[in-house]
Amino acid sequence: MVVGTMPPPAAPEDKEELRIEARRQREIERTKKLGPGRLRSIGADIAGVKNQIEERQRQDAVDLEAKRVSEEEDAVIRRYLLQVESEDALAKRRELLTLRNDWDLQIAELRQARARDAANRTLGIDPDTCAQGAAQKFDGEDAARLERIRLQAMQMKQWSIQKMAEEAQRKANENADMAAYMAQLFEVERLMEELHLGNERERAAATAEISRFNQRL
């Protein structure tokens, strides 16, 4: 190039390409800010739709977390009820075993006493080994001792049977109360699940409506 001379003017084709490129860049920037021109021309609220979608997504996340927390709480309640029921059943079994052991011990003592009395009666009385007082009957002697022991044993047996019957009835009542409580708990859980499914259907319908709206665009 010779010093002092001007460069040749740009060709018309180059200027036209520059104008087209500049227009394209402006359109890209406008689209980033306002959205596609077709949506702007029909007055669609792009920002509003995006905000609705984001809000529904946040609500879905909140509902999912609430459901997870509710399921964990229900699981904790079930484990606690099972633990209480197991501990109560163990305590009842121990009480029943203690009652049976006491009864067996009393029966064994009664049988031993009867065996000793029977053995003494078979031996008889040796007059040569008795003093003169053996022929006397004192006012303090208990002639009905064996009969009294027998009656006491019968009373103890009746009391034990009554106690076991009362314990069985109490256990049956508690089991019925526990069954009613568990049924109520499951009914509440079922109602919560139905409510959750209803909310899911409403959200699905809203999502489908937005999808149809976007497809019409």
KEKE-3310 file (N, C-alpha, C; in steps of 0.2 Angstrom, whole numbers, plus 5000, padded with zeros to 4 digits):
npx = (5004:5003:5010:4999:4988:4970:4961:4952:4935:4922:4915:4898:4892:4898:4894:4881:4881:4886:4876:4865:4871:4872:4859:4854:4861:4855:4843:4845:4849:4837:4828:4834:4831:4817:4810:4804:4799:4787:4780:4779:4771:4758:4756:4760:4764:4779:4788:4779:4774:4785:4788:4777:4779:4791:4787:4777:4786:4794:4784:4780:4792:4792:4780:4784:4794:4787:4779:4788:4793:4781:4779:4791:4788:4776:4782:4790:4780:4774:4784:4786:4774:4774:4785:4780:4769:4776:4784:4774:4767:4778:4779:4767:4767:4778:4772:4762:4769:4775:4764:4760:4771:4771:4759:4762:4772:4765:4756:4765:4770:4758:4756:4767:4765:4753:4759:4767:4759:4751:4761:4764:4752:4752:4762:4757:4753:4764:4762:4772:4781:4775:4771:4761:4753:4750:4738:4729:4718:4720:4714:4719:4723:4722:4710:4705:4714:4719:4708:4706:4718:4715:4704:4710:4719:4710:4703:4714:4717:4705:4706:4718:4713:4703:4711:4719:4709:4704:4716:4717:4706:4708:4719:4713:4704:4714:4720:4710:4708:4720:4719:4709:4714:4725:4718:4712:4723:4728:4717:4718:4730:4726:4717:4725:4734:4724:4721:4734:4735:4725:4730:4741:4734:4728:4740:4745:4735:4736:4749:4748:4739:4747:4757:4749:4746:4759:4762:4752:4758)
npy = (4994:5011:5025:5037:5035:5030:5016:5004:5006:4996:4981:4981:4969:4965:4975:4972:4960:4963:4971:4961:4952:4961:4964:4951:4948:4958:4953:4941:4945:4952:4942:4934:4943:4946:4935:4923:4931:4928:4923:4935:4943:4938:4941:4933:4929:4926:4927:4925:4913:4905:4908:4902:4888:4886:4889:4878:4868:4870:4868:4855:4849:4853:4846:4833:4832:4833:4822:4812:4815:4812:4799:4794:4797:4790:4777:4777:4778:4765:4756:4760:4756:4742:4739:4743:4734:4722:4722:4723:4711:4702:4706:4702:4688:4685:4688:4678:4667:4668:4667:4654:4647:4650:4644:4631:4628:4630:4619:4608:4610:4607:4594:4588:4590:4582:4570:4568:4568:4557:4547:4548:4544:4530:4525:4524:4524:4522:4516:4514:4524:4535:4549:4552:4563:4561:4555:4564:4577:4593:4610:4618:4611:4607:4599:4599:4602:4597:4597:4611:4615:4608:4616:4628:4626:4624:4636:4644:4638:4641:4655:4657:4652:4662:4673:4671:4670:4683:4690:4685:4690:4704:4705:4702:4713:4723:4720:4721:4735:4739:4735:4742:4755:4754:4751:4764:4772:4767:4771:4785:4786:4781:4791:4802:4798:4797:4811:4816:4810:4816:4829:4826:4823:4835:4843:4836:4839:4852:4853:4847:4856:4867:4861:4859:4872:4877:4869:4874:4886)
npz = (5000:4996:5005:5012:5005:5003:5010:5000:4997:5006:5000:4993:4996:5008:5017:5018:5024:5036:5041:5042:5051:5062:5065:5068:5080:5088:5089:5095:5108:5112:5112:5123:5133:5133:5127:5114:5099:5094:5105:5112:5103:5105:5118:5129:5146:5149:5160:5171:5169:5170:5183:5190:5186:5193:5206:5208:5207:5219:5228:5226:5231:5244:5248:5246:5256:5267:5267:5268:5281:5288:5286:5292:5305:5307:5306:5318:5328:5326:5329:5342:5348:5346:5354:5367:5368:5367:5379:5388:5387:5390:5404:5409:5406:5415:5428:5428:5428:5440:5449:5446:5451:5464:5468:5465:5474:5486:5485:5485:5498:5505:5502:5507:5521:5522:5520:5530:5541:5538:5539:5553:5558:5554:5562:5575:5592:5605:5621:5631:5628:5631:5642:5657:5654:5640:5639:5641:5635:5630:5631:5621:5610:5593:5584:5572:5562:5550:5542:5541:5535:5522:5518:5517:5507:5496:5495:5491:5479:5472:5473:5465:5452:5450:5449:5438:5428:5429:5424:5411:5406:5407:5399:5386:5385:5384:5372:5363:5364:5359:5346:5342:5342:5333:5322:5320:5318:5306:5298:5299:5292:5280:5275:5275:5264:5254:5253:5249:5237:5230:5229:5221:5209:5206:5204:5193:5183:5182:5177:5165:5159:5157:5149:5137:5134:5131:5120:5111:5108)
capx = (5000:5007:5008:4995:4982:4964:4959:4947:4928:4920:4910:4891:4890:4901:4890:4874:4882:4887:4869:4862:4874:4870:4851:4854:4864:4850:4837:4847:4849:4830:4825:4836:4827:4809:4808:4803:4795:4780:4776:4778:4766:4752:4755:4761:4768:4784:4790:4774:4773:4791:4787:4772:4782:4796:4783:4775:4792:4795:4778:4781:4798:4789:4775:4788:4798:4782:4777:4794:4793:4775:4780:4795:4784:4772:4786:4792:4774:4773:4789:4785:4768:4776:4789:4776:4765:4780:4786:4768:4766:4783:4777:4761:4770:4782:4767:4758:4774:4776:4758:4760:4776:4768:4754:4765:4775:4760:4753:4770:4770:4752:4757:4772:4762:4749:4763:4770:4753:4749:4766:4763:4746:4753:4766:4753:4756:4768:4761:4778:4785:4771:4770:4754:4750:4748:4731:4724:4716:4720:4709:4723:4724:4718:4708:4702:4720:4720:4702:4707:4723:4712:4700:4714:4721:4704:4703:4720:4716:4700:4709:4722:4710:4700:4716:4721:4704:4704:4722:4716:4701:4712:4723:4709:4702:4719:4721:4704:4709:4726:4717:4705:4719:4729:4713:4711:4729:4728:4712:4721:4735:4723:4714:4731:4736:4719:4722:4740:4734:4721:4734:4745:4730:4727:4746:4746:4731:4739:4755:4745:4737:4753:4760:4745:4747:4765:4761:4749:4762)
capy = (5000:5017:5029:5043:5033:5028:5009:5004:5005:4989:4979:4981:4962:4965:4979:4969:4954:4966:4973:4955:4950:4965:4962:4944:4949:4962:4948:4936:4949:4954:4935:4933:4947:4946:4928:4923:4936:4925:4923:4942:4945:4935:4943:4928:4931:4921:4927:4923:4905:4902:4908:4897:4882:4886:4888:4872:4863:4871:4865:4848:4847:4853:4840:4827:4831:4832:4815:4808:4816:4809:4791:4792:4798:4784:4771:4777:4776:4758:4753:4761:4752:4735:4738:4743:4728:4716:4723:4722:4704:4699:4707:4697:4681:4684:4688:4672:4661:4669:4665:4647:4644:4651:4639:4624:4628:4628:4612:4604:4610:4604:4587:4585:4590:4577:4564:4567:4566:4550:4543:4548:4539:4523:4523:4523:4527:4517:4519:4514:4530:4541:4551:4552:4568:4560:4552:4570:4582:4600:4614:4622:4606:4608:4593:4600:4606:4594:4600:4618:4615:4607:4621:4634:4624:4625:4643:4646:4636:4646:4662:4657:4652:4668:4678:4669:4672:4691:4692:4684:4695:4711:4705:4702:4720:4727:4718:4724:4742:4740:4734:4748:4761:4753:4753:4771:4774:4765:4775:4791:4786:4780:4797:4806:4796:4800:4818:4817:4808:4821:4835:4824:4823:4842:4846:4833:4842:4859:4852:4845:4862:4871:4858:4860:4879:4878:4866:4878:4891)
capz = (5000:4996:5011:5011:5001:5007:5008:4995:5001:5007:4994:4996:4999:5015:5021:5019:5028:5043:5044:5044:5057:5068:5066:5071:5087:5092:5090:5100:5114:5113:5114:5130:5138:5132:5125:5107:5096:5093:5111:5114:5099:5107:5124:5134:5151:5150:5167:5175:5168:5173:5191:5192:5186:5199:5213:5209:5209:5226:5232:5226:5235:5251:5250:5246:5262:5272:5266:5271:5288:5291:5285:5297:5312:5308:5308:5325:5332:5326:5333:5350:5350:5346:5360:5373:5368:5369:5386:5393:5386:5394:5411:5410:5407:5421:5433:5428:5430:5447:5452:5446:5455:5471:5468:5465:5481:5492:5484:5487:5505:5508:5501:5512:5527:5523:5520:5537:5545:5537:5542:5560:5560:5553:5567:5581:5599:5610:5628:5635:5627:5633:5649:5659:5650:5634:5640:5642:5630:5632:5627:5616:5605:5587:5582:5565:5559:5544:5538:5540:5529:5516:5516:5515:5500:5491:5494:5488:5472:5469:5472:5459:5446:5448:5447:5431:5424:5428:5420:5404:5404:5406:5393:5381:5384:5382:5365:5360:5364:5355:5340:5340:5341:5327:5316:5320:5316:5299:5295:5298:5287:5273:5274:5273:5258:5249:5252:5245:5230:5227:5228:5215:5203:5204:5201:5187:5179:5181:5173:5158:5156:5155:5143:5132:5133:5128:5114:5107:5106)
cpx = (5004:5004:5004:4989:4977:4963:4953:4940:4926:4915:4903:4889:4892:4897:4883:4875:4883:4880:4865:4864:4872:4863:4850:4856:4859:4844:4838:4846:4841:4827:4827:4832:4820:4806:4807:4798:4788:4776:4775:4772:4759:4751:4756:4765:4773:4786:4785:4773:4779:4790:4782:4775:4787:4792:4780:4780:4794:4790:4779:4787:4795:4784:4779:4791:4793:4779:4782:4794:4787:4776:4785:4792:4780:4776:4788:4786:4773:4778:4788:4779:4770:4780:4785:4772:4770:4782:4780:4766:4771:4781:4772:4763:4774:4777:4763:4763:4775:4770:4758:4765:4774:4763:4757:4769:4770:4757:4758:4771:4764:4753:4762:4769:4757:4753:4765:4765:4751:4755:4766:4757:4748:4758:4762:4756:4758:4767:4767:4782:4782:4771:4763:4750:4747:4741:4726:4723:4716:4716:4713:4724:4719:4716:4706:4708:4720:4714:4703:4712:4720:4708:4704:4717:4716:4703:4708:4719:4711:4702:4713:4719:4706:4705:4718:4716:4703:4710:4720:4711:4704:4716:4719:4706:4708:4721:4716:4705:4715:4723:4713:4709:4723:4724:4712:4717:4730:4723:4714:4726:4732:4720:4720:4734:4731:4720:4729:4739:4729:4725:4739:4741:4729:4734:4747:4741:4733:4745:4753:4743:4742:4756:4756:4746:4754:4765:4758:4753:4767)
cpy = (5006:5022:5035:5041:5030:5020:5009:5003:4998:4988:4979:4974:4962:4969:4975:4963:4957:4968:4967:4952:4954:4964:4956:4944:4952:4957:4943:4939:4950:4947:4933:4937:4946:4939:4929:4929:4934:4925:4930:4945:4943:4937:4938:4930:4926:4921:4924:4915:4902:4902:4903:4890:4881:4885:4881:4867:4864:4868:4858:4845:4847:4848:4834:4826:4830:4825:4811:4809:4812:4801:4789:4792:4792:4777:4771:4775:4768:4754:4754:4757:4745:4734:4738:4736:4722:4716:4721:4714:4700:4700:4702:4690:4680:4684:4681:4666:4662:4666:4657:4644:4645:4645:4632:4623:4626:4621:4607:4604:4606:4596:4584:4585:4584:4570:4563:4565:4559:4545:4542:4543:4532:4521:4521:4526:4521:4520:4519:4520:4536:4543:4551:4557:4567:4557:4558:4574:4589:4604:4618:4617:4608:4602:4593:4603:4603:4597:4607:4619:4613:4612:4627:4632:4625:4632:4646:4644:4640:4653:4662:4657:4658:4673:4677:4671:4680:4693:4691:4689:4702:4711:4705:4709:4724:4726:4721:4732:4744:4740:4739:4754:4760:4754:4760:4774:4773:4769:4782:4791:4785:4787:4802:4804:4798:4807:4820:4815:4813:4827:4833:4825:4831:4845:4843:4837:4849:4858:4851:4851:4866:4868:4859:4867:4880:4875:4870:4884:4889)
cpz = (5000:5001:5008:5007:5005:5005:5004:4999:5001:5001:4997:4999:5007:5019:5023:5024:5035:5045:5046:5050:5063:5070:5070:5078:5091:5093:5095:5107:5116:5115:5121:5135:5138:5130:5117:5105:5095:5099:5113:5110:5102:5115:5130:5139:5153:5157:5172:5175:5171:5181:5193:5192:5192:5206:5214:5210:5216:5230:5232:5231:5243:5253:5250:5253:5268:5273:5269:5278:5291:5291:5291:5304:5313:5310:5315:5329:5332:5330:5340:5352:5351:5352:5366:5373:5370:5376:5390:5392:5390:5402:5413:5411:5413:5427:5433:5430:5438:5451:5452:5450:5462:5473:5469:5472:5486:5491:5487:5495:5508:5507:5506:5519:5528:5523:5527:5542:5544:5540:5549:5562:5559:5559:5573:5587:5603:5617:5632:5634:5629:5640:5651:5655:5643:5634:5641:5636:5633:5628:5621:5610:5599:5583:5574:5561:5552:5539:5537:5535:5523:5513:5514:5508:5495:5490:5490:5480:5469:5468:5466:5453:5444:5446:5440:5426:5423:5424:5413:5402:5402:5400:5386:5380:5382:5374:5361:5359:5359:5348:5337:5338:5335:5321:5315:5316:5308:5295:5294:5292:5280:5271:5271:5266:5252:5248:5248:5238:5226:5225:5222:5209:5201:5201:5194:5181:5177:5176:5166:5155:5153:5149:5137:5129:5129:5121:5109:5104:5101)
residu = (MET:VAL:VAL:GLY:THR:MET:PRO:PRO:PRO:ALA:ALA:PRO:GLU:ASP:LYS:GLU:GLU:LEU:ARG:ILE:GLU:ALA:ARG:ARG:GLN:ARG:GLU:ILE:GLU:ARG:THR:LYS:LYS:LEU:GLY:PRO:GLY:ARG:LEU:ARG:SER:ILE:GLY:ALA:ASP:ILE:ALA:GLY:VAL:LYS:ASN:GLN:ILE:GLU:GLU:ARG:GLN:ARG:GLN:ASP:ALA:VAL:ASP:LEU:GLU:ALA:LYS:ARG:VAL:SER:GLU:GLU:GLU:ASP:ALA:VAL:ILE:ARG:ARG:TYR:LEU:LEU:GLN:VAL:GLU:SER:GLU:ASP:ALA:LEU:ALA:LYS:ARG:ARG:GLU:LEU:LEU:THR:LEU:ARG:ASN:ASP:TRP:ASP:LEU:GLN:ILE:ALA:GLU:LEU:ARG:GLN:ALA:ARG:ALA:ARG:ASP:ALA:ALA:ASN:ARG:THR:LEU:GLY:ILE:ASP:PRO:ASP:THR:CYS:ALA:GLN:GLY:ALA:ALA:GLN:LYS:PHE:ASP:GLY:GLU:ASP:ALA:ALA:ARG:LEU:GLU:ARG:ILE:ARG:LEU:GLN:ALA:MET:GLN:MET:LYS:GLN:TRP:SER:ILE:GLN:LYS:MET:ALA:GLU:GLU:ALA:GLN:ARG:LYS:ALA:ASN:GLU:ASN:ALA:ASP:MET:ALA:ALA:TYR:MET:ALA:GLN:LEU:PHE:GLU:VAL:GLU:ARG:LEU:MET:GLU:GLU:LEU:HIS:LEU:GLY:ASN:GLU:ARG:GLU:ARG:ALA:ALA:ALA:THR:ALA:GLU:ILE:SER:ARG:PHE:ASN:GLN:ARG:LEU)
# end
